Amino acid sequence: MTTTALIYRMVIAVMAGESVAVAELYEEYVKERHLHVTVAEIIQAKRETA
């Protein structure tokens, strides 16, 4: 799921008063947002650790 879709779902959950759902969606949003790295960053990290 895209980060934009997760944000929309969080907004709807807040409006519906579902705090548990908001917390779960936020955790998923944070994970999704931090998973995206560029190929250049991966290559650089591999060179630094080698």
mmCIF file as Biopython writes it, N, C-alpha, C and O atoms, coordinates in Angstrom:
data_model
#
loop_
_atom_site.group_PDB
_atom_site.id
_atom_site.type_symbol
_atom_site.label_atom_id
_atom_site.label_alt_id
_atom_site.label_comp_id
_atom_site.label_asym_id
_atom_site.label_entity_id
_atom_site.label_seq_id
_atom_site.pdbx_PDB_ins_code
_atom_site.Cartn_x
_atom_site.Cartn_y
_atom_site.Cartn_z
_atom_site.occupancy
_atom_site.B_iso_or_equiv
_atom_site.auth_seq_id
_atom_site.auth_asym_id
_atom_site.pdbx_PDB_model_num
ATOM 1   N N  . MET A ? 1  ? 0.854   -1.174 0.000  1.0 0.0 1  A 1 
ATOM 2   C CA . MET A ? 1  ? 0.000   0.000  0.000  1.0 0.0 1  A 1 
ATOM 3   C C  . MET A ? 1  ? 0.902   1.240  0.000  1.0 0.0 1  A 1 
ATOM 4   O O  . MET A ? 1  ? 1.939   1.258  0.663  1.0 0.0 1  A 1 
ATOM 5   N N  . THR A ? 2  ? 0.514   2.241  -0.723 1.0 0.0 2  A 1 
ATOM 6   C CA . THR A ? 2  ? 1.324   3.449  -0.796 1.0 0.0 2  A 1 
ATOM 7   C C  . THR A ? 2  ? 1.169   4.283  0.470  1.0 0.0 2  A 1 
ATOM 8   O O  . THR A ? 2  ? 0.203   4.132  1.218  1.0 0.0 2  A 1 
ATOM 9   N N  . THR A ? 3  ? 2.133   5.159  0.691  1.0 0.0 3  A 1 
ATOM 10  C CA . THR A ? 3  ? 2.069   6.018  1.876  1.0 0.0 3  A 1 
ATOM 11  C C  . THR A ? 3  ? 0.871   6.952  1.807  1.0 0.0 3  A 1 
ATOM 12  O O  . THR A ? 3  ? 0.269   7.257  2.836  1.0 0.0 3  A 1 
ATOM 13  N N  . THR A ? 4  ? 0.519   7.405  0.623  1.0 0.0 4  A 1 
ATOM 14  C CA . THR A ? 4  ? -0.640  8.293  0.486  1.0 0.0 4  A 1 
ATOM 15  C C  . THR A ? 4  ? -1.925  7.573  0.905  1.0 0.0 4  A 1 
ATOM 16  O O  . THR A ? 4  ? -2.763  8.144  1.602  1.0 0.0 4  A 1 
ATOM 17  N N  . ALA A ? 5  ? -2.070  6.335  0.481  1.0 0.0 5  A 1 
ATOM 18  C CA . ALA A ? 5  ? -3.251  5.562  0.853  1.0 0.0 5  A 1 
ATOM 19  C C  . ALA A ? 5  ? -3.297  5.345  2.361  1.0 0.0 5  A 1 
ATOM 20  O O  . ALA A ? 5  ? -4.369  5.393  2.964  1.0 0.0 5  A 1 
ATOM 21  N N  . LEU A ? 6  ? -2.144  5.107  2.967  1.0 0.0 6  A 1 
ATOM 22  C CA . LEU A ? 6  ? -2.106  4.933  4.418  1.0 0.0 6  A 1 
ATOM 23  C C  . LEU A ? 6  ? -2.513  6.210  5.141  1.0 0.0 6  A 1 
ATOM 24  O O  . LEU A ? 6  ? -3.202  6.155  6.159  1.0 0.0 6  A 1 
ATOM 25  N N  . ILE A ? 7  ? -2.094  7.348  4.626  1.0 0.0 7  A 1 
ATOM 26  C CA . ILE A ? 7  ? -2.474  8.627  5.233  1.0 0.0 7  A 1 
ATOM 27  C C  . ILE A ? 7  ? -3.985  8.815  5.144  1.0 0.0 7  A 1 
ATOM 28  O O  . ILE A ? 7  ? -4.621  9.220  6.117  1.0 0.0 7  A 1 
ATOM 29  N N  . TYR A ? 8  ? -4.553  8.522  3.987  1.0 0.0 8  A 1 
ATOM 30  C CA . TYR A ? 8  ? -6.008  8.636  3.829  1.0 0.0 8  A 1 
ATOM 31  C C  . TYR A ? 8  ? -6.742  7.723  4.805  1.0 0.0 8  A 1 
ATOM 32  O O  . TYR A ? 8  ? -7.727  8.124  5.425  1.0 0.0 8  A 1 
ATOM 33  N N  . ARG A ? 9  ? -6.250  6.487  4.934  1.0 0.0 9  A 1 
ATOM 34  C CA . ARG A ? 9  ? -6.887  5.553  5.855  1.0 0.0 9  A 1 
ATOM 35  C C  . ARG A ? 9  ? -6.764  6.028  7.302  1.0 0.0 9  A 1 
ATOM 36  O O  . ARG A ? 9  ? -7.687  5.845  8.097  1.0 0.0 9  A 1 
ATOM 37  N N  . MET A ? 10 ? -5.615  6.644  7.650  1.0 0.0 10 A 1 
ATOM 38  C CA . MET A ? 10 ? -5.448  7.182  9.008  1.0 0.0 10 A 1 
ATOM 39  C C  . MET A ? 10 ? -6.440  8.309  9.270  1.0 0.0 10 A 1 
ATOM 40  O O  . MET A ? 10 ? -7.041  8.370  10.343 1.0 0.0 10 A 1 
ATOM 41  N N  . VAL A ? 11 ? -6.613  9.195  8.304  1.0 0.0 11 A 1 
ATOM 42  C CA . VAL A ? 11 ? -7.552  10.308 8.463  1.0 0.0 11 A 1 
ATOM 43  C C  . VAL A ? 11 ? -8.968  9.785  8.667  1.0 0.0 11 A 1 
ATOM 44  O O  . VAL A ? 11 ? -9.695  10.266 9.536  1.0 0.0 11 A 1 
ATOM 45  N N  . ILE A ? 12 ? -9.355  8.801  7.862  1.0 0.0 12 A 1 
ATOM 46  C CA . ILE A ? 12 ? -10.699 8.226  8.001  1.0 0.0 12 A 1 
ATOM 47  C C  . ILE A ? 12 ? -10.856 7.549  9.359  1.0 0.0 12 A 1 
ATOM 48  O O  . ILE A ? 12 ? -11.903 7.676  9.993  1.0 0.0 12 A 1 
ATOM 49  N N  . ALA A ? 13 ? -9.833  6.837  9.809  1.0 0.0 13 A 1 
ATOM 50  C CA . ALA A ? 13 ? -9.896  6.166  11.107 1.0 0.0 13 A 1 
ATOM 51  C C  . ALA A ? 13 ? -9.997  7.179  12.244 1.0 0.0 13 A 1 
ATOM 52  O O  . ALA A ? 13 ? -10.711 6.940  13.218 1.0 0.0 13 A 1 
ATOM 53  N N  . VAL A ? 14 ? -9.298  8.299  12.137 1.0 0.0 14 A 1 
ATOM 54  C CA . VAL A ? 14 ? -9.388  9.342  13.160 1.0 0.0 14 A 1 
ATOM 55  C C  . VAL A ? 14 ? -10.802 9.904  13.203 1.0 0.0 14 A 1 
ATOM 56  O O  . VAL A ? 14 ? -11.371 10.091 14.279 1.0 0.0 14 A 1 
ATOM 57  N N  . MET A ? 15 ? -11.357 10.167 12.047 1.0 0.0 15 A 1 
ATOM 58  C CA . MET A ? 15 ? -12.712 10.712 11.979 1.0 0.0 15 A 1 
ATOM 59  C C  . MET A ? 15 ? -13.735 9.720  12.540 1.0 0.0 15 A 1 
ATOM 60  O O  . MET A ? 15 ? -14.759 10.124 13.091 1.0 0.0 15 A 1 
ATOM 61  N N  . ALA A ? 16 ? -13.454 8.423  12.398 1.0 0.0 16 A 1 
ATOM 62  C CA . ALA A ? 16 ? -14.356 7.387  12.905 1.0 0.0 16 A 1 
ATOM 63  C C  . ALA A ? 16 ? -14.103 7.089  14.378 1.0 0.0 16 A 1 
ATOM 64  O O  . ALA A ? 16 ? -14.855 6.336  14.996 1.0 0.0 16 A 1 
ATOM 65  N N  . GLY A ? 17 ? -13.043 7.678  14.947 1.0 0.0 17 A 1 
ATOM 66  C CA . GLY A ? 17 ? -12.737 7.478  16.361 1.0 0.0 17 A 1 
ATOM 67  C C  . GLY A ? 17 ? -12.084 6.146  16.668 1.0 0.0 17 A 1 
ATOM 68  O O  . GLY A ? 17 ? -12.200 5.646  17.787 1.0 0.0 17 A 1 
ATOM 69  N N  . GLU A ? 18 ? -11.405 5.566  15.703 1.0 0.0 18 A 1 
ATOM 70  C CA . GLU A ? 18 ? -10.751 4.276  15.881 1.0 0.0 18 A 1 
ATOM 71  C C  . GLU A ? 18 ? -9.270  4.467  16.179 1.0 0.0 18 A 1 
ATOM 72  O O  . GLU A ? 18 ? -8.437  4.380  15.277 1.0 0.0 18 A 1 
ATOM 73  N N  . SER A ? 19 ? -8.943  4.725  17.431 1.0 0.0 19 A 1 
ATOM 74  C CA . SER A ? 19 ? -7.565  5.035  17.803 1.0 0.0 19 A 1 
ATOM 75  C C  . SER A ? 19 ? -6.617  3.847  17.641 1.0 0.0 19 A 1 
ATOM 76  O O  . SER A ? 19 ? -5.448  4.036  17.305 1.0 0.0 19 A 1 
ATOM 77  N N  . VAL A ? 20 ? -7.098  2.635  17.872 1.0 0.0 20 A 1 
ATOM 78  C CA . VAL A ? 20 ? -6.249  1.455  17.698 1.0 0.0 20 A 1 
ATOM 79  C C  . VAL A ? 20 ? -5.877  1.294  16.232 1.0 0.0 20 A 1 
ATOM 80  O O  . VAL A ? 20 ? -4.724  1.009  15.910 1.0 0.0 20 A 1 
ATOM 81  N N  . ALA A ? 21 ? -6.837  1.474  15.353 1.0 0.0 21 A 1 
ATOM 82  C CA . ALA A ? 21 ? -6.579  1.366  13.915 1.0 0.0 21 A 1 
ATOM 83  C C  . ALA A ? 21 ? -5.593  2.437  13.465 1.0 0.0 21 A 1 
ATOM 84  O O  . ALA A ? 21 ? -4.734  2.180  12.622 1.0 0.0 21 A 1 
ATOM 85  N N  . VAL A ? 22 ? -5.717  3.640  14.028 1.0 0.0 22 A 1 
ATOM 86  C CA . VAL A ? 22 ? -4.799  4.727  13.666 1.0 0.0 22 A 1 
ATOM 87  C C  . VAL A ? 22 ? -3.381  4.358  14.060 1.0 0.0 22 A 1 
ATOM 88  O O  . VAL A ? 22 ? -2.448  4.566  13.284 1.0 0.0 22 A 1 
ATOM 89  N N  . ALA A ? 23 ? -3.208  3.817  15.247 1.0 0.0 23 A 1 
ATOM 90  C CA . ALA A ? 23 ? -1.872  3.432  15.714 1.0 0.0 23 A 1 
ATOM 91  C C  . ALA A ? 23 ? -1.273  2.356  14.813 1.0 0.0 23 A 1 
ATOM 92  O O  . ALA A ? 23 ? -0.095  2.428  14.462 1.0 0.0 23 A 1 
ATOM 93  N N  . GLU A ? 24 ? -2.066  1.371  14.441 1.0 0.0 24 A 1 
ATOM 94  C CA . GLU A ? 24 ? -1.570  0.306  13.560 1.0 0.0 24 A 1 
ATOM 95  C C  . GLU A ? 24 ? -1.215  0.847  12.175 1.0 0.0 24 A 1 
ATOM 96  O O  . GLU A ? 24 ? -0.188  0.485  11.599 1.0 0.0 24 A 1 
ATOM 97  N N  . LEU A ? 25 ? -2.069  1.708  11.656 1.0 0.0 25 A 1 
ATOM 98  C CA . LEU A ? 25 ? -1.795  2.292  10.338 1.0 0.0 25 A 1 
ATOM 99  C C  . LEU A ? 25 ? -0.560  3.178  10.379 1.0 0.0 25 A 1 
ATOM 100 O O  . LEU A ? 25 ? 0.216   3.211  9.424  1.0 0.0 25 A 1 
ATOM 101 N N  . TYR A ? 26 ? -0.375  3.894  11.477 1.0 0.0 26 A 1 
ATOM 102 C CA . TYR A ? 26 ? 0.805   4.758  11.589 1.0 0.0 26 A 1 
ATOM 103 C C  . TYR A ? 26 ? 2.082   3.925  11.608 1.0 0.0 26 A 1 
ATOM 104 O O  . TYR A ? 26 ? 3.070   4.292  10.971 1.0 0.0 26 A 1 
ATOM 105 N N  . GLU A ? 27 ? 2.072   2.808  12.331 1.0 0.0 27 A 1 
ATOM 106 C CA . GLU A ? 27 ? 3.247   1.933  12.351 1.0 0.0 27 A 1 
ATOM 107 C C  . GLU A ? 27 ? 3.555   1.423  10.948 1.0 0.0 27 A 1 
ATOM 108 O O  . GLU A ? 27 ? 4.714   1.382  10.536 1.0 0.0 27 A 1 
ATOM 109 N N  . GLU A ? 28 ? 2.520   1.037  10.222 1.0 0.0 28 A 1 
ATOM 110 C CA . GLU A ? 28 ? 2.706   0.574  8.848  1.0 0.0 28 A 1 
ATOM 111 C C  . GLU A ? 28 ? 3.229   1.702  7.956  1.0 0.0 28 A 1 
ATOM 112 O O  . GLU A ? 28 ? 4.076   1.474  7.093  1.0 0.0 28 A 1 
ATOM 113 N N  . TYR A ? 29 ? 2.720   2.917  8.167  1.0 0.0 29 A 1 
ATOM 114 C CA . TYR A ? 29 ? 3.163   4.081  7.395  1.0 0.0 29 A 1 
ATOM 115 C C  . TYR A ? 29 ? 4.646   4.353  7.621  1.0 0.0 29 A 1 
ATOM 116 O O  . TYR A ? 29 ? 5.386   4.599  6.669  1.0 0.0 29 A 1 
ATOM 117 N N  . VAL A ? 30 ? 5.079   4.309  8.869  1.0 0.0 30 A 1 
ATOM 118 C CA . VAL A ? 30 ? 6.486   4.576  9.182  1.0 0.0 30 A 1 
ATOM 119 C C  . VAL A ? 30 ? 7.381   3.524  8.525  1.0 0.0 30 A 1 
ATOM 120 O O  . VAL A ? 30 ? 8.422   3.859  7.960  1.0 0.0 30 A 1 
ATOM 121 N N  . LYS A ? 31 ? 6.980   2.270  8.598  1.0 0.0 31 A 1 
ATOM 122 C CA . LYS A ? 31 ? 7.766   1.203  7.962  1.0 0.0 31 A 1 
ATOM 123 C C  . LYS A ? 31 ? 7.830   1.402  6.450  1.0 0.0 31 A 1 
ATOM 124 O O  . LYS A ? 31 ? 8.900   1.293  5.851  1.0 0.0 31 A 1 
ATOM 125 N N  . GLU A ? 32 ? 6.703   1.688  5.846  1.0 0.0 32 A 1 
ATOM 126 C CA . GLU A ? 32 ? 6.643   1.880  4.391  1.0 0.0 32 A 1 
ATOM 127 C C  . GLU A ? 32 ? 7.492   3.063  3.945  1.0 0.0 32 A 1 
ATOM 128 O O  . GLU A ? 32 ? 8.188   2.997  2.932  1.0 0.0 32 A 1 
ATOM 129 N N  . ARG A ? 33 ? 7.427   4.128  4.700  1.0 0.0 33 A 1 
ATOM 130 C CA . ARG A ? 33 ? 8.152   5.346  4.336  1.0 0.0 33 A 1 
ATOM 131 C C  . ARG A ? 33 ? 9.656   5.129  4.403  1.0 0.0 33 A 1 
ATOM 132 O O  . ARG A ? 33 ? 10.393  5.688  3.591  1.0 0.0 33 A 1 
ATOM 133 N N  . HIS A ? 34 ? 10.122  4.333  5.351  1.0 0.0 34 A 1 
ATOM 134 C CA . HIS A ? 34 ? 11.559  4.135  5.522  1.0 0.0 34 A 1 
ATOM 135 C C  . HIS A ? 34 ? 12.123  3.000  4.674  1.0 0.0 34 A 1 
ATOM 136 O O  . HIS A ? 34 ? 13.338  2.803  4.656  1.0 0.0 34 A 1 
ATOM 137 N N  . LEU A ? 35 ? 11.288  2.258  3.982  1.0 0.0 35 A 1 
ATOM 138 C CA . LEU A ? 35 ? 11.774  1.165  3.152  1.0 0.0 35 A 1 
ATOM 139 C C  . LEU A ? 35 ? 12.311  1.639  1.814  1.0 0.0 35 A 1 
ATOM 140 O O  . LEU A ? 35 ? 13.062  0.912  1.164  1.0 0.0 35 A 1 
ATOM 141 N N  . HIS A ? 36 ? 11.951  2.819  1.395  1.0 0.0 36 A 1 
ATOM 142 C CA . HIS A ? 36 ? 12.339  3.289  0.074  1.0 0.0 36 A 1 
ATOM 143 C C  . HIS A ? 36 ? 13.721  3.932  0.101  1.0 0.0 36 A 1 
ATOM 144 O O  . HIS A ? 36 ? 13.915  4.994  0.694  1.0 0.0 36 A 1 
ATOM 145 N N  . VAL A ? 37 ? 14.668  3.278  -0.544 1.0 0.0 37 A 1 
ATOM 146 C CA . VAL A ? 37 ? 16.014  3.825  -0.705 1.0 0.0 37 A 1 
ATOM 147 C C  . VAL A ? 37 ? 16.395  3.694  -2.170 1.0 0.0 37 A 1 
ATOM 148 O O  . VAL A ? 37 ? 15.886  2.832  -2.887 1.0 0.0 37 A 1 
ATOM 149 N N  . THR A ? 38 ? 17.283  4.549  -2.592 1.0 0.0 38 A 1 
ATOM 150 C CA . THR A ? 38 ? 17.706  4.493  -3.984 1.0 0.0 38 A 1 
ATOM 151 C C  . THR A ? 38 ? 18.759  3.409  -4.174 1.0 0.0 38 A 1 
ATOM 152 O O  . THR A ? 38 ? 19.409  2.984  -3.218 1.0 0.0 38 A 1 
ATOM 153 N N  . VAL A ? 39 ? 18.917  2.972  -5.403 1.0 0.0 39 A 1 
ATOM 154 C CA . VAL A ? 39 ? 19.933  1.970  -5.725 1.0 0.0 39 A 1 
ATOM 155 C C  . VAL A ? 39 ? 21.312  2.514  -5.395 1.0 0.0 39 A 1 
ATOM 156 O O  . VAL A ? 39 ? 22.171  1.779  -4.908 1.0 0.0 39 A 1 
ATOM 157 N N  . ALA A ? 40 ? 21.529  3.785  -5.653 1.0 0.0 40 A 1 
ATOM 158 C CA . ALA A ? 40 ? 22.819  4.405  -5.356 1.0 0.0 40 A 1 
ATOM 159 C C  . ALA A ? 40 ? 23.140  4.318  -3.867 1.0 0.0 40 A 1 
ATOM 160 O O  . ALA A ? 40 ? 24.288  4.084  -3.490 1.0 0.0 40 A 1 
ATOM 161 N N  . GLU A ? 41 ? 22.130  4.506  -3.024 1.0 0.0 41 A 1 
ATOM 162 C CA . GLU A ? 41 ? 22.358  4.414  -1.578 1.0 0.0 41 A 1 
ATOM 163 C C  . GLU A ? 41 ? 22.705  2.987  -1.160 1.0 0.0 41 A 1 
ATOM 164 O O  . GLU A ? 41 ? 23.530  2.788  -0.267 1.0 0.0 41 A 1 
ATOM 165 N N  . ILE A ? 42 ? 22.090  2.004  -1.790 1.0 0.0 42 A 1 
ATOM 166 C CA . ILE A ? 42 ? 22.394  0.600  -1.477 1.0 0.0 42 A 1 
ATOM 167 C C  . ILE A ? 42 ? 23.820  0.280  -1.888 1.0 0.0 42 A 1 
ATOM 168 O O  . ILE A ? 42 ? 24.564  -0.336 -1.126 1.0 0.0 42 A 1 
ATOM 169 N N  . ILE A ? 43 ? 24.205  0.694  -3.088 1.0 0.0 43 A 1 
ATOM 170 C CA . ILE A ? 43 ? 25.568  0.441  -3.582 1.0 0.0 43 A 1 
ATOM 171 C C  . ILE A ? 43 ? 26.582  1.133  -2.702 1.0 0.0 43 A 1 
ATOM 172 O O  . ILE A ? 43 ? 27.609  0.542  -2.369 1.0 0.0 43 A 1 
ATOM 173 N N  . GLN A ? 44 ? 26.326  2.365  -2.319 1.0 0.0 44 A 1 
ATOM 174 C CA . GLN A ? 44 ? 27.242  3.101  -1.456 1.0 0.0 44 A 1 
ATOM 175 C C  . GLN A ? 44 ? 27.398  2.403  -0.106 1.0 0.0 44 A 1 
ATOM 176 O O  . GLN A ? 44 ? 28.512  2.286  0.403  1.0 0.0 44 A 1 
ATOM 177 N N  . ALA A ? 45 ? 26.312  1.947  0.468  1.0 0.0 45 A 1 
ATOM 178 C CA . ALA A ? 45 ? 26.361  1.263  1.758  1.0 0.0 45 A 1 
ATOM 179 C C  . ALA A ? 45 ? 27.172  -0.021 1.656  1.0 0.0 45 A 1 
ATOM 180 O O  . ALA A ? 45 ? 27.926  -0.352 2.571  1.0 0.0 45 A 1 
ATOM 181 N N  . LYS A ? 46 ? 27.024  -0.751 0.546  1.0 0.0 46 A 1 
ATOM 182 C CA . LYS A ? 46 ? 27.781  -1.985 0.360  1.0 0.0 46 A 1 
ATOM 183 C C  . LYS A ? 46 ? 29.261  -1.691 0.212  1.0 0.0 46 A 1 
ATOM 184 O O  . LYS A ? 46 ? 30.096  -2.442 0.716  1.0 0.0 46 A 1 
ATOM 185 N N  . ARG A ? 47 ? 29.593  -0.624 -0.462 1.0 0.0 47 A 1 
ATOM 186 C CA . ARG A ? 47 ? 31.015  -0.253 -0.624 1.0 0.0 47 A 1 
ATOM 187 C C  . ARG A ? 47 ? 31.615  0.158  0.707  1.0 0.0 47 A 1 
ATOM 188 O O  . ARG A ? 47 ? 32.771  -0.161 0.985  1.0 0.0 47 A 1 
ATOM 189 N N  . GLU A ? 48 ? 30.865  0.850  1.523  1.0 0.0 48 A 1 
ATOM 190 C CA . GLU A ? 48 ? 31.375  1.303  2.824  1.0 0.0 48 A 1 
ATOM 191 C C  . GLU A ? 48 ? 31.597  0.148  3.783  1.0 0.0 48 A 1 
ATOM 192 O O  . GLU A ? 48 ? 32.507  0.196  4.611  1.0 0.0 48 A 1 
ATOM 193 N N  . THR A ? 49 ? 30.772  -0.893 3.682  1.0 0.0 49 A 1 
ATOM 194 C CA . THR A ? 49 ? 30.917  -2.028 4.603  1.0 0.0 49 A 1 
ATOM 195 C C  . THR A ? 49 ? 31.934  -3.047 4.103  1.0 0.0 49 A 1 
ATOM 196 O O  . THR A ? 49 ? 32.381  -3.892 4.879  1.0 0.0 49 A 1 
ATOM 197 N N  . ALA A ? 50 ? 32.308  -2.991 2.841  1.0 0.0 50 A 1 
ATOM 198 C CA . ALA A ? 50 ? 33.255  -3.964 2.274  1.0 0.0 50 A 1 
ATOM 199 C C  . ALA A ? 50 ? 34.685  -3.598 2.572  1.0 0.0 50 A 1 
ATOM 200 O O  . ALA A ? 50 ? 35.602  -4.313 2.167  1.0 0.0 50 A 1 
#
